[in-house]
Amino acid sequence: MIPLKKPEMQGAEISSKLKAQSLKSYRNQPLSAFGFRLSALMQRRRLGFFSGIMSVLALLFCCFLYACSQAPVTGRSQVMLVSPEQERSLGFNAYKNILQKERVSQDQVLNQMLQTVGWRIANAARRPDFDWEFTLIENDKVANAFCLPGGKVFVYTGILKYTEDETGLATVIGHEVAHAMARHGAERMSLTLLAQLGETAMQTAIRTQSANTIRVFDAAYGLAANVGVMLPYSRTQEYEADHIGLILMAKSGYDPRGALGFWERLSRGKSASSPPSFLSTHPTDYDRIAKIRSLLPEALEYYAN
């Protein structure tokens, strides 16, 4: 008698049987094998984490290698990944744009005072590589001033009610020229672009002057949105500009003690309903004035000589 042939096993039954065998095999494996696999997985994750950390440390190390620039007077080390040539190229383009947008004052008396004070500060700065130019912008609603890389200085008529005289104006110009001499904008721009793009992409962006690079430059020099809006430099940079500015004042023949009067007048103006944009800085009025007072003995030595 020929035995009857068993019907073939259906696909679902095969799948169920395989799963059962797999589960049984998995359960029968020693605990050490499971622990080994878990340990390997955790090790791979740790390696990925440490790889990321090492990448960040390598980038920071590159920044350290580039941080060979030193600020004048204070000697503070700076991370500077933007070359002076690149910085000045961007500054010159910004200079042309400002002249197209803003109204230049034709007041002969005020312009003469600006030129007198400006050139005395410029001579004290001893930067023959700067193409100095001092422009007075007719805008009484804006109490501000700034110096673009390369020596293009803009002063708004709105700040003159606080400067009052040449000494007060020397305080402002000395402070702004100090920012340019110490390349504070380039320092800020370097850190911003580095964070956004990475070193290699940043260098390419600067060379090509991409739209993003222009925006970062405008922000770094306080030109974004409204021309003449003061950049909120870091507290360190602001104190440094005050320090260098006092020395420039003294070397120019202006009594650095006059800086106290300017900052006090500007501080009182801050309580008005529309505070001057020049006050958009990190140090408090009290701390800034106290710091300037502590720097006066050093500045007065230059003034006496």
MIMIVEX-885197 format. One record per residue (C-alpha): residue number from 0; residue in three letters; y, x, z. Coordinates in nm, 2 decimals, m for minus. Each point is the difference from the previous one (the first is absolute). Layout:
seq; type; py; px; pz
NUM; ALA; Y; X; Z
...
end
This chain:
seq; type; py; px; pz
0; MET; 0.00; 0.00; 0.00
1; ILE; 0.33; 0.14; m0.10
2; PRO; 0.25; m0.01; 0.29
3; LEU; 0.31; m0.19; m0.05
4; LYS; 0.32; 0.22; m0.07
5; LYS; 0.26; m0.02; 0.27
6; PRO; 0.34; m0.12; m0.12
7; GLU; 0.26; 0.28; m0.03
8; MET; 0.24; 0.04; 0.29
9; GLN; 0.34; m0.15; m0.06
10; GLY; 0.32; 0.21; 0.00
11; ALA; 0.13; m0.16; 0.32
12; GLU; m0.32; 0.08; 0.18
13; ILE; 0.01; 0.37; m0.12
14; SER; 0.36; 0.03; 0.12
15; SER; m0.09; m0.14; 0.34
16; LYS; m0.30; 0.22; 0.03
17; LEU; 0.20; 0.31; m0.09
18; LYS; 0.28; m0.09; 0.25
19; ALA; m0.26; m0.05; 0.27
20; GLN; m0.16; 0.34; m0.08
21; SER; 0.34; 0.17; 0.00
22; LEU; 0.10; m0.15; 0.33
23; LYS; m0.34; 0.10; 0.15
24; SER; 0.04; 0.35; m0.13
25; TYR; 0.35; 0.02; 0.13
26; ARG; m0.10; m0.12; 0.35
27; ASN; m0.29; 0.25; 0.01
28; GLN; 0.23; 0.29; m0.07
29; PRO; 0.06; 0.22; 0.31
30; LEU; 0.34; m0.05; 0.17
31; SER; 0.08; 0.37; m0.07
32; ALA; 0.01; m0.07; m0.38
33; PHE; 0.25; m0.28; 0.05
34; GLY; 0.21; 0.21; 0.23
35; PHE; 0.00; 0.28; m0.26
36; ARG; 0.13; m0.23; m0.27
37; LEU; 0.27; m0.14; 0.23
38; SER; 0.10; 0.36; 0.10
39; ALA; 0.03; 0.10; m0.36
40; LEU; 0.22; m0.30; m0.08
41; MET; 0.23; 0.08; 0.29
42; GLN; 0.01; 0.37; m0.10
43; ARG; 0.11; m0.10; m0.35
44; ARG; 0.28; m0.21; 0.13
45; ARG; 0.11; 0.28; 0.24
46; LEU; 0.00; 0.24; m0.30
47; GLY; 0.22; m0.24; m0.20
48; PHE; 0.24; m0.04; 0.29
49; PHE; 0.03; 0.37; 0.06
50; SER; 0.04; 0.06; m0.37
51; GLY; 0.30; m0.23; 0.00
52; ILE; 0.14; 0.18; 0.31
53; MET; m0.04; 0.34; m0.17
54; SER; 0.18; m0.13; m0.31
55; VAL; 0.29; m0.10; 0.22
56; LEU; 0.00; 0.33; 0.18
57; ALA; m0.01; 0.19; m0.33
58; LEU; 0.31; m0.20; m0.12
59; LEU; 0.18; 0.07; 0.33
60; PHE; m0.09; 0.37; m0.04
61; CYS; 0.15; 0.00; m0.35
62; CYS; 0.32; m0.15; 0.15
63; PHE; 0.00; 0.28; 0.27
64; LEU; m0.03; 0.26; m0.27
65; TYR; 0.30; m0.15; m0.19
66; ALA; 0.20; m0.03; 0.32
67; CYS; 0.17; 0.34; m0.05
68; SER; 0.35; m0.14; m0.03
69; GLN; 0.23; 0.02; 0.29
70; ALA; 0.31; m0.20; 0.07
71; PRO; 0.33; 0.20; 0.03
72; VAL; 0.14; 0.07; 0.35
73; THR; m0.28; m0.16; 0.19
74; GLY; m0.29; 0.18; m0.18
75; ARG; m0.22; m0.31; 0.02
76; SER; m0.31; 0.02; m0.22
77; GLN; m0.02; m0.27; m0.27
78; VAL; m0.26; m0.15; m0.23
79; MET; 0.16; 0.04; m0.34
80; LEU; m0.20; m0.08; m0.31
81; VAL; 0.30; m0.08; m0.22
82; SER; 0.16; 0.30; m0.16
83; PRO; 0.38; 0.04; 0.01
84; GLU; 0.01; m0.03; m0.38
85; GLN; m0.19; m0.33; 0.00
86; GLU; 0.22; m0.13; 0.28
87; ARG; 0.33; 0.09; m0.17
88; SER; m0.12; m0.16; m0.33
89; LEU; m0.06; m0.33; 0.18
90; GLY; 0.33; 0.05; 0.18
91; PHE; 0.20; 0.05; m0.32
92; ASN; m0.14; m0.32; m0.15
93; ALA; 0.09; m0.19; 0.32
94; TYR; 0.35; 0.15; m0.02
95; LYS; 0.05; m0.13; m0.35
96; ASN; m0.13; m0.35; 0.10
97; ILE; 0.24; m0.02; 0.30
98; LEU; 0.30; 0.09; m0.21
99; GLN; m0.09; m0.28; m0.24
100; LYS; m0.04; m0.26; 0.27
101; GLU; 0.27; 0.09; 0.25
102; ARG; 0.38; 0.00; m0.02
103; VAL; 0.16; 0.34; 0.05
104; SER; 0.32; 0.00; 0.21
105; GLN; 0.32; 0.11; m0.16
106; ASP; 0.19; 0.05; 0.32
107; GLN; 0.15; 0.34; m0.04
108; VAL; 0.07; 0.06; 0.37
109; LEU; m0.36; m0.09; 0.11
110; ASN; m0.15; 0.19; m0.28
111; GLN; 0.20; 0.31; 0.08
112; MET; m0.12; m0.02; 0.36
113; LEU; m0.36; m0.04; m0.11
114; GLN; 0.02; 0.30; m0.24
115; THR; 0.16; 0.22; 0.27
116; VAL; m0.26; m0.09; 0.27
117; GLY; m0.29; 0.00; m0.24
118; TRP; 0.07; 0.34; m0.15
119; ARG; 0.05; 0.16; 0.35
120; ILE; m0.34; m0.13; 0.10
121; ALA; m0.15; 0.11; m0.33
122; ASN; 0.13; 0.35; 0.05
123; ALA; m0.14; 0.02; 0.35
124; ALA; m0.34; m0.12; m0.13
125; ARG; m0.03; 0.30; m0.23
126; ARG; m0.21; m0.17; m0.26
127; PRO; 0.11; 0.13; m0.34
128; ASP; m0.30; m0.16; m0.15
129; PHE; 0.16; m0.35; 0.08
130; ASP; 0.22; m0.16; m0.26
131; TRP; 0.25; m0.14; 0.25
132; GLU; 0.19; m0.32; m0.08
133; PHE; 0.17; m0.24; 0.24
134; THR; 0.06; m0.36; m0.11
135; LEU; 0.18; m0.27; 0.19
136; ILE; m0.14; m0.35; m0.06
137; GLU; 0.24; m0.30; 0.03
138; ASN; m0.19; m0.23; 0.23
139; ASP; 0.15; m0.09; 0.34
140; LYS; m0.30; m0.21; 0.09
141; VAL; m0.24; 0.30; 0.00
142; ALA; 0.04; 0.25; 0.28
143; ASN; m0.22; 0.27; m0.14
144; ALA; m0.04; 0.34; m0.16
145; PHE; m0.28; 0.21; m0.14
146; CYS; m0.07; 0.33; m0.18
147; LEU; m0.25; 0.01; m0.29
148; PRO; m0.21; 0.31; m0.06
149; GLY; 0.20; 0.26; m0.18
150; GLY; 0.33; m0.08; 0.18
151; LYS; 0.12; m0.33; m0.14
152; VAL; 0.19; m0.16; 0.29
153; PHE; 0.10; m0.37; 0.01
154; VAL; 0.24; m0.14; 0.27
155; TYR; 0.08; m0.37; 0.02
156; THR; 0.35; m0.11; 0.10
157; GLY; m0.15; m0.23; 0.27
158; ILE; m0.08; 0.30; 0.22
159; LEU; 0.35; 0.14; 0.00
160; LYS; 0.12; m0.24; 0.27
161; TYR; m0.25; 0.19; 0.23
162; THR; 0.08; 0.35; m0.11
163; GLU; 0.38; m0.04; 0.04
164; ASP; 0.08; 0.36; m0.09
165; GLU; m0.14; 0.31; m0.16
166; THR; m0.21; 0.10; 0.30
167; GLY; m0.17; m0.34; 0.00
168; LEU; m0.07; 0.02; m0.37
169; ALA; m0.13; 0.36; 0.05
170; THR; m0.25; m0.15; 0.26
171; VAL; m0.13; m0.24; m0.27
172; ILE; m0.01; 0.24; m0.29
173; GLY; m0.15; 0.27; 0.22
174; HIS; m0.27; m0.23; 0.12
175; GLU; m0.09; m0.12; m0.36
176; VAL; 0.01; 0.35; m0.15
177; ALA; m0.23; 0.11; 0.28
178; HIS; m0.26; m0.26; m0.11
179; ALA; 0.02; 0.14; m0.35
180; MET; m0.02; 0.37; 0.11
181; ALA; m0.30; m0.08; 0.22
182; ARG; m0.15; m0.20; m0.29
183; HIS; m0.08; m0.29; 0.23
184; GLY; m0.03; m0.24; m0.29
185; ALA; m0.25; 0.22; m0.17
186; GLU; m0.20; 0.04; 0.32
187; ARG; m0.02; m0.38; 0.04
188; MET; m0.08; m0.04; m0.37
189; SER; m0.28; 0.25; 0.03
190; LEU; m0.16; m0.18; 0.29
191; THR; 0.04; m0.34; m0.17
192; LEU; m0.14; 0.10; m0.33
193; LEU; m0.28; 0.20; 0.16
194; ALA; m0.11; m0.30; 0.20
195; GLN; 0.02; m0.23; m0.31
196; LEU; m0.14; 0.22; m0.27
197; GLY; m0.16; 0.32; 0.13
198; GLU; 0.13; 0.35; m0.09
199; THR; m0.12; 0.03; m0.36
200; ALA; 0.12; m0.34; m0.11
201; MET; 0.32; 0.05; 0.19
202; GLN; 0.09; 0.31; m0.19
203; THR; m0.08; m0.18; m0.33
204; ALA; 0.22; m0.30; 0.11
205; ILE; 0.29; 0.23; 0.08
206; ARG; m0.02; 0.18; m0.33
207; THR; m0.01; m0.31; m0.21
208; GLN; 0.25; m0.18; 0.23
209; SER; m0.20; m0.32; 0.00
210; ALA; 0.14; m0.33; 0.11
211; ASN; m0.17; 0.04; 0.34
212; THR; 0.14; 0.35; 0.04
213; ILE; 0.35; m0.14; m0.06
214; ARG; m0.05; m0.27; 0.25
215; VAL; m0.12; 0.25; 0.26
216; PHE; 0.30; 0.23; m0.07
217; ASP; 0.24; m0.29; 0.03
218; ALA; m0.15; m0.10; 0.34
219; ALA; 0.00; 0.36; 0.12
220; TYR; 0.37; 0.04; m0.08
221; GLY; 0.11; m0.34; 0.10
222; LEU; 0.07; m0.13; m0.35
223; ALA; m0.25; m0.28; m0.01
224; ALA; 0.12; m0.36; m0.05
225; ASN; 0.37; 0.07; 0.08
226; VAL; 0.15; 0.33; m0.09
227; GLY; 0.13; 0.17; 0.31
228; VAL; m0.23; m0.16; 0.25
229; MET; m0.07; 0.27; 0.25
230; LEU; m0.36; 0.12; 0.03
231; PRO; m0.14; m0.03; 0.35
232; TYR; m0.09; 0.37; 0.02
233; SER; m0.24; 0.09; 0.28
234; ARG; 0.15; 0.08; 0.34
235; THR; m0.08; 0.37; m0.05
236; GLN; 0.18; 0.01; m0.33
237; GLU; 0.30; m0.18; 0.13
238; TYR; 0.04; 0.23; 0.30
239; GLU; m0.05; 0.30; m0.23
240; ALA; 0.27; m0.12; m0.24
241; ASP; 0.23; m0.04; 0.30
242; HIS; m0.08; 0.35; 0.11
243; ILE; 0.05; 0.16; m0.34
244; GLY; 0.31; m0.22; m0.07
245; LEU; 0.17; 0.13; 0.32
246; ILE; m0.06; 0.36; m0.11
247; LEU; 0.14; m0.08; m0.35
248; MET; 0.31; m0.16; 0.16
249; ALA; 0.07; 0.29; 0.22
250; LYS; m0.05; 0.26; m0.28
251; SER; 0.25; m0.21; m0.21
252; GLY; 0.26; 0.03; 0.27
253; TYR; m0.03; m0.36; 0.14
254; ASP; m0.03; m0.04; 0.38
255; PRO; m0.36; m0.12; 0.05
256; ARG; 0.11; m0.19; 0.31
257; GLY; 0.16; m0.25; m0.24
258; ALA; m0.34; m0.12; m0.10
259; LEU; m0.03; m0.17; 0.34
260; GLY; 0.31; m0.22; m0.09
261; PHE; m0.15; m0.10; m0.33
262; TRP; m0.33; m0.11; 0.13
263; GLU; 0.16; m0.18; 0.29
264; ARG; 0.22; m0.20; m0.24
265; LEU; m0.29; m0.07; m0.22
266; SER; m0.20; m0.12; 0.30
267; ARG; 0.28; m0.24; 0.10
268; GLY; 0.00; m0.14; m0.36
269; LYS; m0.37; m0.07; 0.04
270; SER; 0.08; m0.30; 0.23
271; ALA; 0.18; m0.17; m0.29
272; SER; m0.16; m0.30; m0.17
273; SER; m0.07; 0.22; m0.31
274; PRO; m0.11; 0.34; 0.13
275; PRO; 0.05; 0.29; m0.24
276; SER; m0.31; 0.11; m0.19
277; PHE; 0.08; 0.36; 0.09
278; LEU; m0.14; m0.09; 0.35
279; SER; m0.34; m0.09; m0.13
280; THR; m0.16; 0.30; 0.16
281; HIS; m0.26; 0.05; 0.27
282; PRO; 0.18; 0.18; 0.28
283; THR; 0.19; m0.23; 0.24
284; ASP; 0.37; 0.06; 0.02
285; TYR; m0.03; 0.13; 0.36
286; ASP; m0.28; 0.24; m0.09
287; ARG; 0.18; 0.13; m0.31
288; ILE; 0.33; 0.06; 0.18
289; ALA; m0.18; 0.17; 0.29
290; LYS; m0.19; 0.22; m0.24
291; ILE; 0.32; 0.10; m0.18
292; ARG; 0.17; 0.08; 0.32
293; SER; m0.29; 0.23; 0.10
294; LEU; 0.04; 0.18; m0.34
295; LEU; 0.37; 0.06; 0.03
296; PRO; m0.02; 0.34; 0.18
297; GLU; m0.19; 0.14; m0.29
298; ALA; 0.23; m0.15; m0.26
299; LEU; 0.31; 0.11; 0.18
300; GLU; m0.11; 0.36; m0.03
301; TYR; 0.02; m0.03; m0.38
302; TYR; 0.34; m0.18; 0.03
303; ALA; 0.14; 0.28; 0.22
304; ASN; m0.10; 0.26; m0.26
end
